[in-house]
Structures are given as structure tokens and as C-alpha cells.
Amino acid sequence: MQPKSLSSLHEQLQALISESPLQRVSHPLLSARNISLSIKRDDLLHTHISGNKWRKLKFNLIEARSRGVNHILSFGGAYSNHIHALAAAGFHFGFKTSAIIRGESHYANNPTLQQAQKWGMQLHFVTRKEYQLRNEADYLMQLQKRFSDAFILPEGGSNAFAIPGIAEACTEINQQSDNSVDHIITATGSGGTLAGLVAGCSATKNKIKVTGIAVLKQGEYLNQQIQELLKQTEHCYDTQWQLQTQFHGGGYAKVSPVLKTFCRTFEQQYDIPIEPIYTGKMFYALFELLKEGYFNEGDHIVALHTGGLQGRQGFQQNKLI
């Protein structure tokens, strides 16, 4: 695969992916509290490279291309939205892609990884014990020696180059909204999306509060991770933000009967597809927080739909949704 030029990449980016729409929705709970809710439909950015995964990849792709690097390697589980999006981006924008996958090689037969391979991604399966080393400096150094031509992305794509891509969502939201935005809420897995929203809201100079919904158990450690991501960008951010860690529903990829019912009802009511790992938990938490009085009367809330809908295939295959 021949590397394409940086200018060619910019042209492709503009041609393939445009702004996502902002959709207003209604609900009795919102009306009772004089609160308005809009959904930033990042699930509609692109069929395969959607949501926050695309936003986090964008400037990483630009950085790799500016360095003359045409191979991107990252990490993920068997149904990883990030791995799926990276493989699609590699296919569309002319990058070689590789992935370190947690688990056994038979996972290559699931819908997510089958499609990733069709897009040309090379999969390397490792034990769960080895996968735990994915953020260790020595392990990353060994990987860099093994894949000497690769630009290595962390799991989920959350690094300093992810921040400006997510921040662009804030600019779009402010331009698209008919009235001022008081609150942005998002699902949080690795911290990059929340950090990017904090950066983006600070840049707009509007007093917007950002809330993240941790989708995994014991997610308190993400507070430090988000702080570290913000420090890497070498800017001062004054946006108020908070991470809610009580809505994990039993842990990552755990789907309770209550959450399953909520997701089905939400989709029927609004005709907006969601999945139970990220967006389902985020919207469920949003309505629970409404009941608790977490938001101020008169607030305009924007919920960032982070996409990830390809993961529904695995859940449908295992009859979990």
C-alpha cells in the first residue's frame, strides 16, 4: 500500500465525513423541569467510522501521515468499536492497520473482527495477562521494535491527538444550537471523549458543564486519566466537569434487564438506535439524573451520541439485546 500525501488525506477527510446533526427530543420529565434536550448524532458521521471513535482517530491519522508513517497499530477486545473504526479508517484513507486483540484466536470469527480483516487489518491475539501490559512503557517499547514502522495508538484511541478531534464537536454544537447550551453529557470508557469535551467547551468561552457516565465498574480511576490527558495538551481548562461512576450496571458489557428494557423503549420512542455498552447506559443515566434533580431548571442539555452501533451485532448474536 503506497502512502498518500498529507494534503490528499485532508481532502479525503473533508469529502468523506461532514458534521453530524443536532436533534431536539422531548419527554415529560424534561417538560416538568423546563429542561430541553438535544442529541448530537455522531452515530451519523459515517456508516463505519462513526461517533467518538472517528473524532479520536482524525488527528491521529493526520499526525501519522505528517510523520510519513503509514502503519497504525492499536489495542482492543473482540468487539471493540475502536478496532472496527480504525480498520475502516485504514481502508478508506490508505493506512495499513494492525491490532493487539485480547483473547483467543477463535474470536476472529465474530462480526466485528471479520469485518476488520476484510478491511485489511492484521490481528494479533494475546493472553489476558499480556494484554494487561498494554500501557506499560517496556511493553510498548518491545512492540515498537517488533512493529518498527508503526504509529502506536492506545486502547480506545485516547491520547493528546484525540483531544482536538473531540473538541470539534463542541464547536459544532454551539454553531448548530438555536439557544445556548448549559450541559453536555457523554458516555465515558477511556476518558478521551470527556477530556476532549472539556477542552472544546473551554475554547468556546461558554459556561458549559460536562458530565461523563462511566460505563465500567470502579471507574473512579478515570478522573486521574482525564486530568493526565488534559495536561498533555499544555492548555489551561476552566470548564466544570464531573464523572458519574454509579451507572455501570454491573460492569463493562453487563446488560441488566432494566437497561435492556430502557434501550428498547428509547429506540421505539425516538427512532434513534443505541447500544447497551455506551450510549444505552449514558441515556439511562441521563433520565435517572433528571429524576434526581441533577440538572438545573431551564438547562439546555446536549447528549453526545458516541456511535458504536456495530457492537450491536455481537449482542444480537448472543441474544443479549
C-alpha positions in Angstrom: 0.0 0.0 0.0 1.5 3.3 -1.1 1.3 6.2 1.4 -0.8 9.1 0.3 0.2 12.7 0.8 -1.0 14.8 3.8 -2.9 17.2 1.5 -4.6 14.2 -0.1 -5.6 12.9 3.3 -7.1 16.3 4.3 -9.2 16.3 1.0 -10.4 12.8 1.7 -11.4 13.7 5.3 -13.5 16.6 4.1 -15.1 14.6 1.3 -16.0 11.5 3.4 -17.1 12.9 6.8 -19.1 16.0 7.5 -20.8 17.5 10.6 -23.4 15.4 12.4 -26.9 16.8 13.0 -28.2 18.1 16.3 -31.7 16.6 17.1 -34.1 18.0 19.6 -36.2 15.5 21.6 -39.0 15.8 24.1 -40.1 13.9 27.3 -42.5 14.5 30.2 -39.6 14.6 32.6 -38.0 17.4 30.6 -41.2 19.4 30.3 -41.9 19.1 34.0 -38.5 20.7 34.8 -38.4 23.2 31.9 -35.3 21.4 30.6 -34.6 21.0 26.9 -32.6 18.1 25.4 -30.7 17.8 22.1 -28.8 14.8 20.8 -25.6 15.3 18.8 -26.0 12.5 16.4 -22.4 11.4 15.9 -23.7 8.0 15.1 -24.5 9.5 11.6 -21.0 10.8 10.9 -20.1 7.7 8.8 -21.6 4.2 8.3 -18.4 2.5 9.7 -16.2 5.3 11.2 -18.8 6.9 13.5 -19.0 8.7 16.8 -16.2 9.5 19.2 -14.1 6.8 17.7 -13.8 8.8 14.5 -13.2 12.1 16.3 -10.4 10.5 18.3 -8.8 9.0 15.2 -8.9 12.1 13.0 -5.9 14.0 14.3 -4.0 10.7 15.0 -4.3 9.9 11.3 -3.1 13.4 10.4 -0.2 13.1 12.8 0.9 9.7 11.5 0.7 10.9 7.9 2.7 14.1 8.7 5.4 11.9 10.1 5.4 9.8 7.0 4.1 6.7 8.9 1.6 4.5 7.0 1.0 1.8 9.6 -1.2 2.2 12.7 -1.3 -0.3 15.5 -3.7 -0.3 18.4 -5.4 -2.5 21.1 -8.9 -3.8 21.8 -11.2 -6.5 22.8 -13.1 -8.9 20.5 -16.0 -6.5 19.8 -14.0 -3.2 20.1 -15.6 -0.2 18.4 -12.2 1.4 18.3 -10.7 -1.5 16.4 -13.6 -1.6 14.0 -13.3 2.1 13.3 -9.5 2.0 12.9 -9.8 -0.8 10.4 -12.4 1.1 8.4 -10.3 4.3 8.5 -7.3 2.4 7.3 -9.2 1.0 4.4 -10.7 4.4 3.4 -7.7 6.6 3.9 -4.9 4.3 2.8 -3.3 3.1 6.1 -2.0 -0.3 7.0 -3.6 -1.4 10.3 -2.8 -3.9 13.0 -4.4 -4.8 16.3 -3.4 -6.5 19.5 -6.6 -8.3 20.5 -7.3 -9.6 24.0 -8.4 -13.2 23.9 -8.4 -16.4 21.8 -7.9 -16.6 18.1 -11.4 -18.0 17.5 -12.7 -14.5 18.2 -11.6 -13.7 14.7 -14.8 -15.3 13.5 -17.1 -12.7 15.2 -18.8 -10.0 13.1 -16.6 -7.1 14.3 -13.2 -8.8 13.7 -14.3 -10.5 10.5 -15.1 -7.1 9.0 -11.9 -5.6 10.3 -10.0 -8.3 8.5 -11.9 -7.7 5.3 -10.7 -4.1 5.5 -7.1 -5.4 5.7 -6.4 -5.3 9.4 -3.9 -7.8 10.8 -4.9 -9.3 14.1 -2.5 -10.5 16.8 -4.2 -12.3 19.7 -2.6 -12.2 23.1 -3.4 -13.6 26.5 -5.3 -11.5 29.0 -2.2 -11.4 31.1 -0.1 -9.9 28.3 -2.9 -7.5 27.4 -2.7 -6.0 30.9 0.7 -4.7 29.9 -0.7 -2.6 27.0 0.1 0.7 28.8 3.5 -0.3 30.2 6.4 1.6 28.8 8.7 -1.5 28.5 6.0 -3.5 26.7 5.2 -0.6 24.3 9.0 -0.3 23.6 9.1 -4.0 22.7 6.1 -3.6 20.4 7.7 -0.7 18.7 10.7 -2.8 18.0 8.6 -5.6 16.7 6.4 -3.2 14.5 9.1 -0.7 13.7 7.1 1.1 11.1 4.0 1.5 13.2 2.4 4.5 14.9 1.0 3.0 18.1 -2.4 4.2 19.4 -3.6 3.4 23.0 -6.7 1.3 23.6 -9.7 3.4 22.7 -7.6 5.9 20.8 -7.4 8.3 23.8 -4.3 10.4 23.7 -3.3 14.0 23.2 -4.1 13.9 19.5 -7.6 12.7 20.2 -8.5 15.8 22.2 -8.8 18.3 19.3 -11.0 15.9 17.3 -13.5 15.6 20.2 -13.2 19.3 20.8 -14.6 20.0 17.3 -17.9 18.5 18.5 -18.3 21.4 20.9 -17.7 24.0 18.2 -20.3 22.3 16.0 -22.8 22.1 18.9 -22.5 25.8 19.5 -22.9 26.6 15.9 -25.9 24.3 15.4 -27.9 25.1 18.5 -30.6 27.7 18.4 -30.1 28.6 22.0 -27.2 28.4 24.5 -26.0 25.1 25.8 -25.7 24.6 29.5 -24.7 21.0 29.8 -23.1 18.3 27.7 -23.3 14.6 28.7 -21.4 11.7 27.3 -20.5 8.0 27.9 -17.0 7.5 29.2 -14.8 4.5 28.7 -11.2 5.5 28.5 -11.6 9.2 29.3 -10.6 10.8 25.9 -14.1 11.9 24.9 -14.7 13.6 28.3 -11.3 15.3 28.2 -11.9 16.5 24.6 -15.3 18.0 25.5 -13.7 19.8 28.5 -11.1 21.2 26.1 -13.7 22.1 23.5 -16.1 23.8 25.9 -13.3 25.8 27.4 -12.3 27.1 24.0 -15.8 28.3 23.2 -15.7 30.5 26.4 -19.2 29.4 27.3 -20.0 28.3 30.8 -20.9 24.7 29.9 -20.8 21.9 32.4 -19.6 18.4 31.1 -20.7 15.2 32.7 -19.3 11.8 31.8 -21.1 8.5 32.5 -18.5 5.8 33.3 -19.6 2.5 31.7 -17.2 0.3 33.6 -17.1 -0.8 37.2 -14.8 1.1 39.6 -14.3 3.9 37.1 -13.1 6.4 39.6 -9.5 6.0 38.3 -10.7 7.7 35.1 -10.7 11.0 36.9 -6.9 10.9 37.1 -6.7 9.7 33.5 -8.8 12.6 32.2 -6.6 15.0 34.2 -3.5 13.5 32.6 -4.9 13.8 29.1 -5.7 17.4 29.7 -2.2 18.1 30.9 -0.7 16.6 27.8 -2.3 19.3 25.7 -0.5 22.0 27.6 -3.5 24.3 27.9 -5.4 25.6 30.9 -9.1 24.5 31.0 -11.7 26.0 33.2 -14.8 24.0 32.2 -16.6 22.4 35.1 -16.8 18.7 34.7 -17.8 15.6 36.7 -17.6 11.8 36.2 -20.6 9.8 37.4 -19.5 6.3 38.3 -22.7 4.7 39.6 -24.4 3.8 36.3 -22.1 0.9 35.2 -24.9 -1.6 35.7 -22.6 -4.3 37.0 -19.6 -3.6 34.8 -18.4 -3.2 31.3 -20.5 -5.2 28.8 -23.0 -6.1 31.5 -26.6 -5.7 30.4 -29.3 -5.8 33.1 -33.0 -6.5 32.3 -33.7 -2.8 33.3 -31.1 -1.5 30.8 -32.3 -3.8 28.1 -35.9 -2.6 28.5 -34.8 1.0 28.6 -32.8 0.7 25.3 -35.8 -0.9 23.5 -38.2 1.7 24.8 -35.9 4.6 23.9 -35.4 3.3 20.4 -39.2 2.9 19.9 -39.9 6.3 21.3 -37.3 8.3 19.4 -36.3 6.1 16.4 -32.6 6.6 17.5 -30.5 3.4 17.6 -28.4 2.9 20.7 -26.4 0.0 22.2 -26.2 -1.1 25.8 -22.5 -0.7 26.4 -22.0 3.0 26.0 -25.0 5.0 24.6 -27.6 2.9 26.4 -26.0 3.5 29.8 -25.5 7.2 29.1 -29.1 7.8 28.1 -30.4 5.7 31.0 -28.2 7.7 33.4 -29.4 11.0 31.9 -33.0 10.2 32.7 -32.1 9.0 36.2 -30.2 12.2 36.8 -33.2 14.1 35.6 -35.3 12.4 38.3 -32.7 13.2 40.9 -32.7 16.9 40.1 -29.0 16.9 38.9 -29.7 19.4 36.1 -30.9 22.9 36.7 -34.3 24.1 35.7 -34.2 25.8 32.3 -31.0 24.0 31.3 -30.4 23.0 27.7 -28.6 19.6 27.7 -26.8 18.1 24.7 -26.2 14.4 24.8 -23.4 13.2 22.6 -24.3 10.0 20.8 -20.9 8.4 20.5 -22.0 5.8 17.9 -20.6 2.3 18.5 -23.6 0.7 16.9 -21.5 -2.0 15.2 -21.2 -3.7 18.6 -24.9 -4.4 18.5 -24.2 -7.3 16.2 -22.4 -9.3 18.9 -25.1 -8.6 21.4 -27.8 -9.7 19.0 -25.7 -12.8 18.1 -25.6 -13.7 21.8 -29.2 -12.7 22.4 -28.4 -10.1 24.9 -30.5 -7.4 23.3 
